[in-house]
């Protein structure tokens, strides 16, 4: 484990950047040269585990710096000054201008799973630093208020306006809503997402009208993270003696918990919902196991779901949890990106969910598989579930999540 810590520490150090006093960590030096929202949350957890809480705090504060007037915290922040020009990011944008593709300069206009409050609370618990908490609190409240006022449709649940907001850019959960068949190329997928982006820019990201006409999915994973975030925010408000606010978020969390029931017909399997087509998205991705993370199940429901996870190799593989069921149409273990390969964040969320329900042995198994993966293949973006070979971005920070498992 010491060797692993050293590798993770070194990679984090190599990926650290400071631009005009703003500290952040890039997920991967070449492939992902900016600051990403949920990546920064993972980084803060990893820094805490490495006893580098000062870096955790700095990273979280700078991710809030580019908060939009609306309260949205962007999923990508572009930090640059004269000494650090913006890198050319041709792969995703096909030569487009990164600083304008999202309709604003300096950041994107999308967001990512709202893990922020939970991570802030974790860092506070480790440091007891009330000044940090006070400093970041207004940004947190504005962010969760934005989500509640701009991203709710039929009830308290949130919709996302682009697959990238889920953190799983090309997940098969979004195929139909994007107008794609199950089998399509990465290029086709990207084309659809870029086209969607153009439409969002054209309508100036006006959530209440045109976002709902283009793409609006009430995503299980996103809402699960939101629920845990609301609970954390309620605790943070209580620590800061903001009693009424604390109550507001506790109530909102309860409401979300109740409304999540609209995403299940058997109280065990939860599916995302296409708000525009008004239909359940019955596609089996790793998100099926997210309800463990945010505590939607009772103990016997959880037991059934965990049994399913370990019963066959639909999801469980020799090297971790597949992001898409092996039986799924269009499953691709090597080149699929979010359509099969193992990623460290899903391993982490599911491992935490297993612990939450007392499945220690099973949680340890996921942890061991994850450690094994890094030992064999290094810190890569994703891995072949059956051979453990690493693919995608190199020096990818998420592998550091094993330290918090
Ligand atoms: C990819 C991932 C996304 C992540 C980003 C930066 O786009 O799908 O979840 O935030 O890379 O690491």
Boltz pocket constraint, residues with backbone or C-beta under 6 A from the ligand:
constraints:
  - pocket:
      binder: B
      contacts: [[A, 27], [A, 32], [A, 36], [A, 38], [A, 39], [A, 164], [A, 166], [A, 167], [A, 168], [A, 169]]
      max_distance: 6.0
